[in-house]
């Protein structure tokens, strides 16, 4: 996994509407980049809704919020519509950004070992460098913790 101080790997992925979005599009602004396992699962839904609830606070701080999972653009579109998500969701089916950021890891669930996305949030500064890494975040408190950090 990447660490604070490293250059954030650039990527270009499709959003829920099929538009290409690159991390470099947002140079000059702070970016909250969060990786999550799957649309419409309980934890991921709580995390996305917490980001949506805190979205005005992020806008007030001039911060861009981007969520990435390996779900399809269609899945993201339905997820965003269902929960009225105002921020960017990007589809990474080929694991381009997911692997570049080191969040594709071995996971153990009920004794079964598999690979998947480890819920992780990166705060990227205005120059495209990783300012803070928050590994294995809690879905319910992640957005509030980030806002608190940004306002400090």
N, CA, C and O of each residue as an XYZ file, in Angstrom:
608
protein
N       0.851     -1.189      0.000
C       0.000      0.000      0.000
C       0.887      1.240      0.000
O       1.957      1.259      0.608
N       0.428      2.254     -0.683
C       1.169      3.519     -0.753
C       1.163      4.208      0.613
O       0.329      3.911      1.468
N       2.101      5.125      0.799
C       2.203      5.824      2.072
C       2.209      7.340      1.852
O       2.409      7.824      0.738
N       1.985      8.068      2.939
C       1.991      9.531      2.891
C       3.347     10.015      2.386
O       4.388      9.462      2.744
N       3.323     11.053      1.551
C       4.537     11.618      0.992
C       4.835     11.133     -0.422
O       5.589     11.772     -1.156
N       4.241      9.999     -0.805
C       4.462      9.477     -2.156
C       3.588     10.230     -3.156
O       2.555     10.797     -2.798
N       4.021     10.222     -4.414
C       3.222     10.780     -5.503
C       2.015      9.859     -5.711
O       2.168      8.640     -5.783
N       0.840     10.432     -5.805
C      -0.369      9.633     -6.044
C      -0.376      9.183     -7.502
O      -0.283     10.015     -8.405
N      -0.487      7.865     -7.743
C      -0.532      7.403     -9.133
C      -1.734      7.994     -9.872
O      -2.857      7.971     -9.368
N      -1.485      8.521    -11.063
C      -2.591      9.041    -11.862
C      -3.356      7.851    -12.450
O      -2.801      6.763    -12.601
N      -4.600      8.062    -12.770
C      -5.432      7.040    -13.416
C      -6.480      7.762    -14.235
O      -6.773      8.936    -14.006
N      -7.038      7.046    -15.191
C      -8.170      7.532    -15.963
C      -9.184      6.400    -16.013
O      -8.921      5.336    -16.573
N     -10.356      6.646    -15.416
C     -11.404      5.630    -15.321
C     -12.741      6.259    -15.711
O     -12.879      7.481    -15.762
N     -13.716      5.399    -15.982
C     -15.054      5.880    -16.348
C     -15.903      6.115    -15.104
O     -15.873      5.339    -14.148
N     -16.670      7.223    -15.146
C     -17.613      7.498    -14.062
C     -18.937      6.793    -14.358
O     -19.050      6.049    -15.332
N     -19.921      7.031    -13.518
C     -21.213      6.347    -13.642
C     -21.918      6.629    -14.966
O     -22.793      5.866    -15.374
N     -21.545      7.722    -15.643
C     -22.158      8.076    -16.922
C     -21.281      7.694    -18.114
O     -21.621      7.995    -19.259
N     -20.153      7.032    -17.846
C     -19.262      6.619    -18.929
C     -18.244      7.669    -19.333
O     -17.489      7.463    -20.283
N     -18.209      8.803    -18.620
C     -17.222      9.853    -18.914
C     -15.882      9.489    -18.304
O     -15.828      8.928    -17.209
N     -14.786      9.807    -19.012
C     -13.451      9.539    -18.486
C     -13.060     10.615    -17.480
O     -13.203     11.810    -17.738
N     -12.563     10.169    -16.331
C     -12.122     11.075    -15.271
C     -10.713     10.648    -14.863
O     -10.459      9.470    -14.610
N      -9.809     11.616    -14.803
C      -8.435     11.353    -14.375
C      -8.189     12.050    -13.039
O      -8.770     13.096    -12.752
N      -7.327     11.457    -12.238
C      -6.943     12.118    -10.996
C      -6.316     13.476    -11.309
O      -6.551     14.454    -10.600
N      -5.522     13.529    -12.368
C      -4.828     14.768    -12.736
C      -5.789     15.904    -13.116
O      -5.387     17.067    -13.140
N      -7.061     15.574    -13.413
C      -8.068     16.605    -13.696
C      -8.268     17.517    -12.488
O      -8.759     18.638    -12.621
N      -7.884     17.027    -11.308
C      -8.203     17.730    -10.063
C      -6.976     18.338     -9.382
O      -7.033     18.700     -8.207
N      -5.863     18.452    -10.123
C      -4.695     19.124     -9.551
C      -5.094     20.536     -9.153
O      -5.863     21.185     -9.861
N      -4.580     21.019     -8.027
C      -4.963     22.334     -7.531
C      -6.036     22.258     -6.460
O      -6.328     23.253     -5.797
N      -6.631     21.066     -6.286
C      -7.623     20.839     -5.233
C      -7.200     19.610     -4.434
O      -6.508     18.727     -4.940
N      -7.629     19.574     -3.183
C      -7.439     18.348     -2.406
C      -8.450     17.326     -2.905
O      -9.559     17.675     -3.309
N      -8.052     16.061     -2.871
C      -8.944     14.984     -3.289
C      -9.026     13.947     -2.171
O      -8.006     13.506     -1.641
N     -10.238     13.569     -1.826
C     -10.461     12.428     -0.946
C     -10.789     11.270     -1.871
O     -11.831     11.252     -2.526
N      -9.878     10.300     -1.914
C     -10.015      9.150     -2.797
C     -10.266      7.929     -1.928
O      -9.390      7.491     -1.182
N     -11.482      7.382     -2.035
C     -11.754      6.220     -1.196
C     -12.077      5.003     -2.049
O     -12.843      5.065     -3.010
N     -11.463      3.898     -1.659
C     -11.657      2.618     -2.335
C     -12.579      1.777     -1.472
O     -12.412      1.694     -0.255
N     -13.559      1.151     -2.122
C     -14.517      0.337     -1.370
C     -14.808     -0.942     -2.149
O     -14.668     -0.975     -3.372
N     -15.216     -2.003     -1.434
C     -15.387     -3.302     -2.094
C     -16.509     -3.400     -3.133
O     -16.277     -3.901     -4.233
N     -17.733     -2.925     -2.802
C     -18.836     -3.221     -3.712
C     -20.060     -2.336     -3.480
O     -20.442     -2.069     -2.341
N     -20.663     -1.890     -4.572
C     -21.916     -1.128     -4.498
C     -23.002     -1.960     -3.813
O     -23.038     -3.184     -3.931
N     -23.880     -1.267     -3.099
C     -25.099     -1.852     -2.528
C     -24.872     -2.932     -1.483
O     -25.781     -3.713     -1.204
N     -23.684     -2.996     -0.899
C     -23.481     -3.893      0.243
C     -23.656     -3.032      1.499
O     -23.502     -1.813      1.424
N     -23.972     -3.630      2.642
C     -24.295     -2.814      3.821
C     -23.213     -1.803      4.204
O     -23.518     -0.621      4.364
N     -21.970     -2.231      4.353
C     -20.897     -1.316      4.757
C     -20.632     -0.247      3.718
O     -20.464      0.925      4.056
N     -20.593     -0.642      2.454
C     -20.295      0.313      1.375
C     -21.417      1.335      1.214
O     -21.169      2.496      0.891
N     -22.643      0.896      1.442
C     -23.777      1.812      1.362
C     -23.715      2.820      2.507
O     -23.938      4.012      2.297
N     -23.411      2.342      3.725
C     -23.299      3.258      4.867
C     -22.180      4.271      4.637
O     -22.334      5.452      4.949
N     -21.052      3.809      4.088
C     -19.924      4.707      3.837
C     -20.298      5.764      2.792
O     -20.038      6.952      2.985
N     -20.905      5.332      1.693
C     -21.294      6.265      0.628
C     -22.319      7.277      1.139
O     -22.235      8.461      0.815
N     -23.275      6.822      1.929
C     -24.300      7.727      2.461
C     -23.689      8.714      3.455
O     -24.137      9.857      3.545
N     -22.673      8.282      4.201
C     -21.984      9.196      5.122
C     -21.231     10.274      4.332
O     -21.222     11.440      4.727
N     -20.600      9.884      3.220
C     -19.938     10.875      2.367
C     -20.964     11.832      1.762
O     -20.712     13.033      1.658
N     -22.117     11.300      1.364
C     -23.171     12.152      0.801
C     -23.668     13.147      1.847
O     -23.876     14.321      1.541
N     -23.857     12.680      3.072
C     -24.344     13.552      4.149
C     -23.336     14.647      4.473
O     -23.722     15.753      4.850
N     -22.044     14.347      4.327
C     -20.982     15.308      4.647
C     -20.538     16.112      3.422
O     -19.631     16.938      3.523
N     -21.165     15.877      2.273
C     -20.676     16.435      1.011
C     -20.586     17.967      1.013
O     -19.628     18.522      0.474
N     -21.551     18.648      1.599
C     -21.508     20.116      1.633
C     -20.271     20.588      2.394
O     -19.669     21.599      2.033
N     -19.895     19.868      3.435
C     -18.688     20.194      4.187
C     -17.437     20.051      3.338
O     -16.523     20.872      3.421
N     -17.397     18.997      2.514
C     -16.255     18.812      1.611
C     -16.212     19.936      0.569
O     -15.147     20.473      0.263
N     -17.388     20.280      0.031
C     -17.444     21.368     -0.955
C     -16.970     22.680     -0.337
O     -16.259     23.452     -0.981
N     -17.359     22.930      0.898
C     -16.962     24.162      1.585
C     -15.440     24.228      1.765
O     -14.863     25.315      1.807
N     -14.798     23.067      1.869
C     -13.333     23.000      2.010
C     -12.638     22.913      0.641
O     -11.415     22.790      0.568
N     -13.436     22.979     -0.452
C     -12.915     22.884     -1.825
C     -12.220     21.537     -2.078
O     -11.156     21.472     -2.692
N     -12.856     20.471     -1.587
C     -12.309     19.120     -1.689
C     -13.171     18.280     -2.625
O     -14.399     18.299     -2.539
N     -12.519     17.547     -3.516
C     -13.198     16.638     -4.440
C     -13.266     15.260     -3.785
O     -12.271     14.780     -3.243
N     -14.436     14.623     -3.833
C     -14.601     13.272     -3.289
C     -14.777     12.300     -4.449
O     -15.626     12.495     -5.319
N     -13.950     11.242     -4.446
C     -14.019     10.213     -5.485
C     -14.046      8.843     -4.814
O     -13.186      8.526     -3.992
N     -15.032      8.044     -5.170
C     -15.108      6.662     -4.706
C     -14.786      5.730     -5.862
O     -15.247      5.946     -6.983
N     -13.992      4.686     -5.593
C     -13.622      3.720     -6.634
C     -13.886      2.302     -6.151
O     -13.522      1.930     -5.035
N     -14.525      1.522     -7.012
C     -14.658      0.080     -6.803
C     -14.559     -0.584     -8.169
O     -14.479      0.096     -9.192
N     -14.564     -1.917     -8.183
C     -14.461     -2.609     -9.462
C     -15.828     -2.839    -10.113
O     -15.927     -3.510    -11.140
N     -16.875     -2.279     -9.511
C     -18.213     -2.397    -10.089
C     -18.296     -1.686    -11.442
O     -17.487     -0.811    -11.750
N     -19.270     -2.071    -12.226
C     -19.468     -1.491    -13.560
C     -20.019     -0.066    -13.461
O     -20.513      0.350    -12.413
N     -19.925      0.664    -14.557
C     -20.483      2.014    -14.606
C     -21.996      1.954    -14.371
O     -22.561      2.826    -13.711
N     -22.637      0.937    -14.907
C     -24.087      0.766    -14.742
C     -24.432      0.554    -13.258
O     -25.388      1.137    -12.746
N     -23.652     -0.277    -12.586
C     -23.856     -0.510    -11.152
C     -23.696      0.798    -10.385
O     -24.498      1.106     -9.503
N     -22.658      1.568    -10.721
C     -22.429      2.863    -10.065
C     -23.589      3.821    -10.314
O     -24.016      4.533     -9.405
N     -24.097      3.838    -11.538
C     -25.196      4.743    -11.865
C     -26.422      4.433    -10.993
O     -27.036      5.333    -10.420
N     -26.759      3.144    -10.907
C     -27.911      2.734    -10.092
C     -27.685      3.024     -8.607
O     -28.593      3.475     -7.910
N     -26.473      2.761     -8.136
C     -26.106      3.006     -6.739
C     -26.229      4.499     -6.420
O     -26.811      4.875     -5.402
N     -25.678      5.347     -7.293
C     -25.715      6.801     -7.093
C     -27.155      7.320     -7.119
O     -27.522      8.183     -6.322
N     -27.961      6.793     -8.033
C     -29.360      7.235     -8.123
C     -30.156      6.788     -6.900
O     -30.932      7.561     -6.339
N     -29.958      5.540     -6.493
C     -30.709      4.973     -5.370
C     -30.467      5.747     -4.078
O     -31.392      5.954     -3.293
N     -29.217      6.177     -3.858
C     -28.866      6.837     -2.604
C     -28.552      8.333     -2.766
O     -28.068      8.975     -1.834
N     -28.829      8.874     -3.947
C     -28.640     10.303     -4.224
C     -27.214     10.741     -3.871
O     -27.011     11.691     -3.114
N     -26.240     10.035     -4.431
C     -24.831     10.313     -4.142
C     -24.333     11.438     -5.044
O     -24.372     11.306     -6.268
N     -23.862     12.553     -4.455
C     -23.493     13.733     -5.241
C     -22.039     13.771     -5.712
O     -21.651     14.691     -6.431
N     -21.241     12.796     -5.320
C     -19.815     12.819     -5.643
C     -19.493     11.824     -6.759
O     -20.366     11.089     -7.221
N     -18.235     11.812     -7.181
C     -17.788     10.997     -8.316
C     -17.588      9.544     -7.897
O     -16.922      9.262     -6.901
N     -18.172      8.626     -8.666
C     -17.909      7.197     -8.505
C     -17.234      6.707     -9.781
O     -17.731      6.940    -10.883
N     -16.103      6.029     -9.628
C     -15.375      5.528    -10.786
C     -15.329      4.011    -10.793
O     -15.198      3.362     -9.756
N     -15.441      3.470    -11.995
C     -15.443      2.026    -12.217
C     -14.033      1.567    -12.594
O     -13.416      2.110    -13.511
N     -13.535      0.563    -11.874
C     -12.181      0.053    -12.115
C     -12.212     -1.478    -12.270
O     -11.628     -2.197    -11.459
N     -12.903     -1.975    -13.322
C     -13.039     -3.431    -13.481
C     -11.711     -4.143    -13.740
O     -11.578     -5.327    -13.430
N     -10.729     -3.438    -14.303
C      -9.419     -4.049    -14.577
C      -8.440     -3.857    -13.420
O      -7.273     -4.236    -13.519
N      -8.915     -3.272    -12.332
C      -8.119     -3.079    -11.107
C      -6.898     -2.182    -11.315
O      -5.909     -2.298    -10.591
N      -6.967     -1.298    -12.292
C      -5.844     -0.406    -12.611
C      -5.462      0.461    -11.405
O      -4.327      0.393    -10.933
N      -6.393      1.266    -10.909
C      -6.123      2.133     -9.761
C      -6.074      1.325     -8.467
O      -5.245      1.587     -7.596
N      -6.955      0.355     -8.348
C      -7.027     -0.473     -7.145
C      -5.663     -1.116     -6.848
O      -5.209     -1.114     -5.704
N      -5.024     -1.658     -7.874
C      -3.702     -2.276     -7.667
C      -2.611     -1.224     -7.528
O      -1.681     -1.406     -6.742
N      -2.704     -0.115     -8.283
C      -1.687      0.943     -8.203
C      -1.607      1.521     -6.786
O      -0.531      1.913     -6.334
N      -2.741      1.571     -6.090
C      -2.772      2.112     -4.732
C      -2.564      1.023     -3.670
O      -2.527      1.318     -2.475
N      -2.430     -0.224     -4.106
C      -2.119     -1.308     -3.178
C      -3.263     -1.750     -2.291
O      -3.036     -2.295     -1.211
N      -4.498     -1.522     -2.732
C      -5.638     -1.896     -1.895
C      -6.274     -3.229     -2.303
O      -7.274     -3.641     -1.715
N      -5.698     -3.908     -3.310
C      -6.145     -5.248     -3.705
C      -5.311     -6.214     -2.876
O      -4.132     -6.427     -3.156
N      -5.929     -6.796     -1.858
C      -5.174     -7.589     -0.895
C      -5.903     -8.871     -0.536
O      -7.094     -9.044     -0.798
N      -5.138     -9.754      0.072
C      -5.717    -11.003      0.571
C      -6.615    -10.671      1.753
O      -6.247     -9.899      2.638
N      -7.798    -11.269      1.748
C      -8.756    -11.059      2.829
C      -9.200    -12.416      3.350
O      -9.257    -13.395      2.606
N      -9.511    -12.459      4.633
C     -10.020    -13.694      5.240
C     -11.398    -13.411      5.799
O     -11.601    -12.461      6.556
N     -12.343    -14.257      5.411
C     -13.704    -14.121      5.908
C     -14.233    -15.509      6.219
O     -14.319    -16.361      5.334
N     -14.582    -15.733      7.458
C     -15.084    -17.037      7.907
C     -14.128    -18.170      7.528
O     -14.559    -19.252      7.129
N     -12.827    -17.905      7.659
C     -11.813    -18.917      7.376
C     -11.475    -19.082      5.907
O     -10.550    -19.815      5.557
N     -12.231    -18.395      5.036
C     -11.988    -18.493      3.591
C     -11.071    -17.347      3.170
O     -11.281    -16.197      3.557
N     -10.056    -17.672      2.377
C      -9.115    -16.663      1.910
C      -9.433    -16.305      0.461
O      -9.604    -17.181     -0.387
N      -9.509    -15.001      0.193
C      -9.744    -14.532     -1.174
C      -9.071    -13.176     -1.323
O      -8.573    -12.612     -0.349
N      -9.058    -12.658     -2.539
C      -8.530    -11.320     -2.774
C      -9.686    -10.361     -2.993
O     -10.712    -10.719     -3.572
N      -9.502     -9.147     -2.524
C     -10.526     -8.132     -2.698
C      -9.994     -6.769     -2.323
O      -8.833     -6.610     -1.947
N     -10.871     -5.791     -2.435
C     -10.516     -4.412     -2.104
C     -10.606     -4.226     -0.594
O     -11.630     -4.520      0.022
N      -9.522     -3.734     -0.013
C      -9.518     -3.379      1.403
C      -9.945     -1.916      1.488
O      -9.325     -1.039      0.887
N     -11.007     -1.669      2.240
C     -11.581     -0.328      2.369
C     -10.508      0.637      2.890
O     -10.075      0.536      4.038
N     -10.086      1.571      2.034
C      -8.980      2.480      2.347
C      -9.273      3.857      1.761
O      -9.839      3.974      0.675
N      -8.881      4.892      2.491
C      -9.069      6.263      2.010
C      -7.723      6.976      1.954
O      -6.905      6.871      2.867
N      -7.516      7.701      0.863
C      -6.313      8.506      0.666
C      -6.728      9.967      0.567
O      -7.703     10.303     -0.106
N      -5.984     10.826      1.241
C      -6.170     12.263      1.051
C      -4.982     12.714      0.210
O      -3.825     12.540      0.590
N      -5.297     13.297     -0.941
C      -4.270     13.712     -1.902
C      -4.246     15.233     -1.928
O      -5.284     15.881     -2.059
N      -3.040     15.798     -1.801
C      -2.931     17.259     -1.734
C      -3.056     17.904     -3.120
O      -3.185     17.219     -4.134
N      -3.014     19.221     -3.131
C      -3.218     19.997     -4.352
C      -2.156     19.738     -5.420
O      -2.383     20.018     -6.597
N      -1.006     19.208     -5.023
C       0.090     18.919     -5.957
C       0.114     17.468     -6.421
O       1.018     17.062     -7.152
N      -0.882     16.682     -5.996
C      -0.951     15.288     -6.427
C      -0.127     14.331     -5.584
O       0.197     13.228     -6.025
N       0.214     14.754     -4.367
C       0.951     13.881     -3.448
C       0.021     13.341     -2.374
O      -0.935     14.008     -1.978
N       0.300     12.141     -1.908
C      -0.522     11.546     -0.854
C      -0.183     12.240      0.458
O       0.959     12.215      0.917
N      -1.193     12.855      1.047
C      -1.019     13.575      2.306
C      -1.274     12.658      3.499
O      -0.576     12.729      4.510
N      -2.280     11.800      3.368
C      -2.663     10.924      4.476
C      -3.272      9.649      3.920
O      -3.993      9.672      2.923
N      -2.969      8.526      4.584
C      -3.551      7.236      4.226
C      -4.335      6.734      5.433
O      -3.841      6.745      6.561
N      -5.556      6.297      5.178
C      -6.401      5.756      6.244
C      -6.803      4.336      5.851
O      -7.792      4.144      5.145
N      -6.031      3.332      6.311
C      -6.336      1.953      5.946
C      -7.454      1.356      6.817
O      -7.655      1.764      7.961
N      -8.161      0.397      6.256
C      -9.200     -0.349      6.979
C     -10.130      0.563      7.770
O     -10.349      0.362      8.965
N     -10.671      1.568      7.087
C     -11.542      2.547      7.737
C     -12.901      1.949      8.098
O     -13.324      0.941      7.532
N     -13.564      2.585      9.038
C     -14.921      2.186      9.422
C     -15.902      2.962      8.535
O     -15.814      4.187      8.446
N     -16.820      2.273      7.888
C     -17.731      2.916      6.937
C     -18.541      4.074      7.534
O     -18.769      5.083      6.867
N     -18.973      3.926      8.789
C     -19.867      4.919      9.377
C     -19.163      6.210      9.776
O     -19.792      7.268      9.802
N     -17.873      6.145     10.088
C     -17.183      7.320     10.633
C     -16.126      7.913      9.708
O     -15.580      8.975     10.006
N     -15.828      7.254      8.596
C     -14.753      7.670      7.702
C     -14.916      9.114      7.215
O     -13.978      9.904      7.316
N     -16.078      9.463      6.697
C     -16.298     10.813      6.150
C     -16.126     11.876      7.223
O     -15.489     12.899      6.976
N     -16.683     11.654      8.413
C     -16.576     12.627      9.504
C     -15.135     12.790      9.968
O     -14.697     13.905     10.250
N     -14.396     11.684     10.051
C     -12.984     11.745     10.456
C     -12.173     12.572      9.460
O     -11.313     13.359      9.854
N     -12.448     12.390      8.174
C     -11.713     13.137      7.141
C     -12.024     14.630      7.236
O     -11.121     15.464      7.177
N     -13.309     14.958      7.384
C     -13.676     16.376      7.498
C     -13.007     17.010      8.709
O     -12.516     18.137      8.639
N     -12.991     16.282      9.816
C     -12.348     16.775     11.041
C     -10.852     17.028     10.774
O     -10.306     18.054     11.181
N     -10.214     16.095     10.098
C      -8.795     16.225      9.758
C      -8.569     17.453      8.854
O      -7.642     18.231      9.077
N      -9.423     17.615      7.838
C      -9.252     18.719      6.884
C      -9.443     20.081      7.534
O      -8.809     21.054      7.127
N     -10.309     20.163      8.540
C     -10.606     21.433      9.195
C      -9.577     21.759     10.267
O      -9.505     22.901     10.720
N      -8.779     20.779     10.683
C      -7.800     20.985     11.779
C      -6.650     21.880     11.332
O      -5.743     22.158     12.117
